[in-house]
Amino acid sequence: MSPETRDRITQIADELSYVVSPEASRLAGGATRRVAVVVPAISRWFYATMLAGIEGVLREADMDVLIYHVEGASDRARFFDRLPARRKVDAVILIALPVADAQIRRLELMGVTVVVAGGKIADYPSVQIDDEEAARQAVSHLLAIGHRRIALIMTTDSEDQVWVSDLSRRRGYSDALQHAGIPRAPELMVTVPWGLDGGARGMDRLLSLPSPPTAVFAHSDEVAMGALRTLRRASIAVPDRMSIVGVDDHPMAELNDLTTVHQSVEAQGAKAAQLVLDLLSARTPRQLHITVPTHLVVRGSTSAPAMALPGQADRR
């Protein structure tokens, strides 16, 4: 059509506040310009921040986002059983959630682009950190400043399911100790429900040992902050009598003077969204599997083991 006709149609569309119907576009063989984001815990800082990174890039590209909140195994099973986003979206982004093999096969029935943010599922394009390396960075820091009895607080979800990131950080913890020639002490590895209360309970268990650790590596900053709460209530000075390090660089980590391993969560979400846009546009991404680097941020929660709790001195 002529430029004049196009301009006239655009003007009329603006006057009528015309909006393209994704359903009609799909029937006509076009794209919906919508992306489904499947998130397991939207109220948590990690997932909300990841979602913000995804939404910002997609909004800039004039793509709509449909959010599917699947908190817990039953919600996840229901989503993959019903596939409510099927025929409604051009792509799906899964944010760091456990997916069974049978659920992966169900996901393939959607016939759309799938990208994973904050983790890895099957061979789908993904953006994540190296969780093993993050753990090694944390534990290697504690070893470098003189700690030898280092505990680990791992987590499970509300249904006692251990996630891949937990297993990877456990391997990184074990690798760092092995590299330093220090045997693992099973009593120093505790598993608790995720969150502040879980971290507090984990530290309670460690302090009750006949020979407590001199330092603790926590699965996440929120778990570490729960552990700090227990230490404050027990009047145990940090870092003089106990050092603690987490992972994430949560916004509250600096306020709590917490040593942590920084990961750029929002950047992971943005990169995952850009992967989706590239794949939908038939552009070949430079990488289908992106590992975002992490780095240690040293604050006031770690120092050399200067003072010992009862039972610590004989085990250093």
C-alpha positions in Angstrom: 0.0 0.0 0.0 1.1 3.6 -0.4 2.6 5.5 2.5 -0.4 7.8 2.5 -2.8 4.8 3.0 -0.6 3.3 5.7 -0.4 6.6 7.6 -4.2 7.0 7.3 -4.8 3.4 8.7 -2.3 4.0 11.5 -4.1 7.3 12.4 -7.5 5.5 12.5 -6.0 2.7 14.6 -4.7 5.3 17.1 -8.1 7.1 17.3 -9.8 3.8 18.0 -7.2 2.6 20.4 -6.8 -0.5 18.3 -4.9 -3.4 19.9 -3.7 -6.5 18.0 -5.4 -9.7 19.3 -2.7 -12.4 20.0 -5.4 -15.1 19.5 -6.3 -13.7 16.1 -2.7 -13.4 15.1 -2.1 -17.0 16.1 -5.1 -18.2 14.0 -3.7 -16.2 11.1 -0.4 -17.9 11.5 1.4 -15.0 13.2 3.2 -14.6 16.5 1.4 -13.9 19.7 4.3 -11.6 20.9 3.8 -13.2 24.4 6.3 -15.1 26.6 5.4 -17.3 29.5 7.6 -17.1 32.6 7.3 -20.0 35.0 8.5 -19.0 38.5 8.5 -21.2 41.7 8.5 -18.5 44.4 7.6 -15.0 43.2 7.8 -13.4 46.6 11.5 -14.3 47.1 14.1 -11.7 46.2 16.0 -14.0 43.8 13.0 -14.8 41.7 11.5 -11.3 41.8 14.8 -9.9 40.7 15.2 -12.4 38.0 11.7 -11.7 36.7 12.5 -8.0 36.7 15.5 -8.6 34.4 13.3 -10.7 32.1 10.4 -8.4 31.9 12.5 -5.3 31.3 14.1 -6.7 28.1 10.9 -8.2 26.8 8.9 -5.0 27.5 11.6 -3.0 25.5 11.0 -5.4 22.6 7.2 -4.9 22.8 6.6 -8.4 24.1 4.0 -9.3 26.8 4.8 -11.5 29.7 2.4 -14.1 31.2 3.5 -15.3 34.7 2.8 -18.8 35.9 3.5 -19.1 39.6 4.2 -22.8 40.5 5.1 -22.9 44.2 5.6 -26.5 45.3 5.7 -29.8 43.6 1.9 -30.1 43.2 1.7 -26.8 41.4 4.6 -27.8 39.1 3.0 -31.1 38.4 -0.3 -29.4 37.6 1.4 -26.9 35.3 3.2 -29.5 33.3 0.1 -31.8 33.2 -2.2 -29.1 31.9 0.3 -26.9 30.0 -1.9 -23.8 30.4 0.4 -21.7 28.2 0.1 -24.0 25.2 -0.9 -22.1 22.0 -0.9 -18.8 24.0 2.8 -17.9 23.8 5.8 -17.9 21.5 8.3 -19.0 24.1 8.6 -20.2 27.7 11.2 -19.1 30.3 11.7 -21.4 33.3 13.3 -19.7 36.3 15.4 -22.1 38.4 13.0 -24.9 39.3 13.3 -28.7 39.5 11.8 -30.5 36.5 11.3 -34.2 36.2 12.1 -36.1 33.0 8.3 -36.8 32.4 7.7 -33.0 32.8 10.4 -32.2 30.2 8.6 -34.5 27.8 5.3 -32.7 28.5 7.1 -29.3 27.9 8.2 -30.5 24.5 4.5 -30.8 23.5 4.2 -27.0 23.6 6.3 -26.7 20.4 7.7 -23.4 21.4 11.1 -21.9 22.3 12.2 -22.8 25.8 14.9 -21.0 27.8 16.1 -21.6 31.4 17.1 -18.7 33.6 19.1 -19.3 36.8 19.8 -23.0 36.2 20.0 -25.8 33.6 17.2 -28.2 32.4 18.0 -30.9 29.9 19.7 -29.2 26.9 17.5 -26.1 26.7 19.3 -22.8 26.1 20.2 -21.5 29.6 21.7 -18.7 31.6 23.2 -19.5 35.1 26.1 -19.1 37.4 28.6 -21.9 38.2 27.2 -22.9 41.6 30.2 -25.2 42.3 32.6 -22.3 41.6 30.6 -20.0 43.8 30.9 -22.4 46.7 34.6 -22.9 46.0 35.1 -19.1 46.1 33.4 -18.9 49.5 35.1 -21.8 51.2 38.5 -21.0 49.7 38.2 -17.6 51.3 37.6 -19.1 54.7 40.5 -21.5 54.2 42.8 -18.7 53.1 42.2 -16.7 56.3 43.0 -19.8 58.5 39.8 -21.7 59.1 40.0 -25.5 59.0 36.7 -26.6 60.7 34.2 -25.2 58.2 30.5 -26.1 58.3 27.9 -26.1 55.5 24.2 -25.2 55.8 22.3 -26.7 52.9 18.6 -26.3 52.3 15.5 -28.1 51.0 12.2 -26.7 49.9 8.9 -27.0 51.8 8.5 -30.6 50.5 12.0 -31.7 51.4 13.2 -31.6 47.8 16.9 -30.8 47.3 17.5 -28.5 44.3 20.3 -28.8 41.8 22.0 -25.6 43.0 22.2 -27.0 46.5 23.9 -30.2 45.2 26.3 -28.2 43.1 27.3 -25.9 46.1 27.8 -29.0 48.2 30.2 -30.4 45.6 32.0 -27.0 45.5 32.3 -27.0 49.3 33.7 -30.6 49.3 36.1 -29.9 46.5 37.6 -26.9 48.3 38.1 -28.9 51.4 39.6 -31.8 49.5 42.0 -29.5 47.6 43.2 -28.2 51.0 43.7 -31.7 52.3 40.9 -31.4 54.9 38.5 -34.4 55.3 34.8 -33.7 55.3 33.2 -34.0 58.7 29.6 -35.2 58.2 28.4 -33.6 61.5 29.3 -30.2 60.0 26.9 -30.6 57.0 23.4 -29.7 58.0 20.3 -29.5 55.9 17.4 -27.2 56.9 14.3 -25.7 55.2 15.2 -22.7 53.1 15.0 -19.2 54.6 15.8 -17.1 57.7 14.3 -19.6 60.1 16.1 -22.5 58.5 19.4 -20.7 58.7 18.8 -20.0 62.4 18.0 -23.6 63.1 21.0 -24.8 61.2 23.3 -22.6 63.3 21.6 -23.9 66.4 22.5 -27.4 65.4 26.1 -26.5 64.7 26.5 -24.7 68.0 25.2 -27.7 69.9 28.1 -29.9 68.6 30.8 -31.0 71.1 33.2 -29.3 68.7 31.5 -26.5 66.8 33.0 -25.0 63.6 34.9 -21.8 63.5 33.3 -20.8 60.2 30.1 -21.5 58.2 29.3 -21.5 54.5 25.6 -20.9 54.0 23.7 -21.9 50.8 22.4 -18.3 50.4 22.5 -14.9 52.0 19.1 -15.3 53.5 20.1 -18.5 55.1 23.3 -16.8 56.3 21.3 -13.9 57.8 19.2 -16.4 59.7 22.4 -18.0 61.1 23.6 -14.5 62.1 20.5 -14.1 64.1 21.2 -17.2 66.1 24.8 -16.0 66.7 23.6 -12.6 67.9 21.1 -14.2 70.3 23.8 -16.5 71.7 26.1 -13.5 72.2 28.7 -15.1 69.9 30.8 -12.4 68.3 31.1 -12.3 64.5 33.7 -12.7 63.1 35.9 -13.1 66.2 34.4 -16.3 67.3 32.5 -17.4 64.2 32.9 -16.4 60.5 30.1 -16.8 58.0 29.8 -16.4 54.3 26.8 -16.7 51.9 26.0 -16.5 48.2 24.0 -14.0 46.2 24.9 -10.5 47.5 21.3 -9.9 48.5 20.4 -6.2 49.0 20.4 -6.9 52.8 23.9 -8.5 52.8 25.7 -5.1 52.9 23.4 -3.9 55.7 24.3 -7.0 57.7 28.0 -6.6 56.8 27.9 -10.1 55.3 30.8 -11.6 53.3 29.2 -13.2 50.2 29.7 -14.4 46.7 28.1 -11.9 44.3 25.9 -13.1 41.5 24.1 -10.7 39.1 20.6 -12.0 39.2 18.9 -9.3 37.1 21.6 -9.7 34.4 20.8 -13.4 34.2 17.2 -12.6 33.6 18.0 -10.0 31.0 20.3 -12.4 29.2 17.7 -15.2 29.2 15.1 -12.8 27.7 17.6 -11.7 25.0 18.2 -15.4 24.2 14.4 -15.7 23.7 14.3 -12.7 21.4 17.3 -14.0 19.3 15.8 -17.4 18.9 12.4 -16.1 18.0 14.0 -13.8 15.4 16.0 -16.7 13.9 19.2 -15.0 15.0 21.9 -17.3 16.0 23.0 -16.4 19.6 26.8 -16.4 20.2 26.1 -18.8 23.1 23.2 -21.1 23.9 24.5 -21.8 27.4 25.7 -18.7 29.2 27.6 -18.8 32.5 27.5 -15.5 34.3 30.6 -15.0 36.5 30.6 -14.7 40.3 33.0 -12.9 42.6 33.7 -12.8 46.3 32.7 -9.7 48.3 34.6 -9.6 51.6 32.8 -7.7 54.4 32.9 -7.9 58.2 31.4 -11.3 58.8 34.7 -13.2 58.1 38.2 -13.0 59.7 40.9 -15.3 60.9 39.8 -17.6 63.8 41.1 -15.5 66.7 38.9 -16.8 69.5 37.5 -20.3 70.0 34.2 -21.6 71.2 34.4 -24.5 73.7 35.8 -27.5 71.8 37.0 -25.7 68.8 40.7 -25.3 69.7 41.5 -29.0 69.7 40.1 -29.5 66.2 41.8 -26.7 64.2 
